[in-house]
Amino acid sequence: MNIFVFDIETIPDIESGKRLYDLEGLSDKDAGKAMFHMRQQKTGSEFMPHHMQRIVAISIVLRSRDSFKVWTLGDEDADEKEIIQRFYDGIERFSPTLVSWNGSGFDLPVIHYRSLLHGISAPRYWETGQDDSSFRYNNYLSRYHWRHTDLMDVLSGFQPRAFAPLDQMATMCGFPGKLGMSGDKVWDTYLKGEIGAIRDYCETDVLNTYLLYLRFDLLRGQIGEQRYKEECQVVRDALAEANKPHLIEFLEAWPSSDS
């Protein structure tokens, strides 16, 4: 079975914001300030609604029978449509088990809206049994099916009052958690042109999610303690072999005693 763990990073959709809120003529930075201010006035928070989020990175952990890989879809200059299309291409190719942390509440609704905006076709993802009967009772769209496992949703018992942050759960379980960056810094980092830093951050988030998924598999008896340790070692070996600064930093922040 192929495990396809994903995480997205977003910025405000400035282009749409300028059209919707009559902000034409403003710089992206000033338009963003205006959008944040209007959102704060309306809701008490600057957090943009799902349909006003633009995706700048989707990072993936792919664990197949013989390999482990972590990467970010597309090149640094890839546009949003290409990034999303590559996400769906992976689903078309592998029909994997999707894994996320709050993917049902945030990542996937954003992907849905942005796919609609760009006119993207993704029949495998949207399959619910019309063409493949195996998807009738286990598909990517149902909250209570397993083709997409939203760990935050499942572990909370599907109770929003019991939701927990990825960073805190990862840290509590002995994993690195966030390393010097967080989602609220992505917009400022983007304005500085540091797309690489956003992509690196997204990859560490998806690694934390995958490690929590391994712990979840141990919890529900899908793997035993020895297999769990072996799978953690697979991750360690892959990060060391990749030899990228942010992955080495992640590896060094992950105590060996916790695997």
Secondary structure, DSSP 8 states (H G I E B T S, - for coil): --EEEEEEEEEE-HHHHHHHTT-TTS-HHHHHHHHHHHHHHHHSS----GGGEEEEEEEEEEE-SS-EEEEESS-TT--HHHHHHHHHHHHHHH--EEEESSIIIIIHHHHHHHHHHHT---HHHH-SSSS-GGGSSS-SS-TT-SSEEEHHHHHTTS-GGG---HHHHHHHTTS----S--GGGHHHHHHTT-HHHHHHHHHHHHHHHHHHHHHHHHHTTSS-HHHHHHHHHHHHHHHHHH--HHHHHHHHTS-GGG-
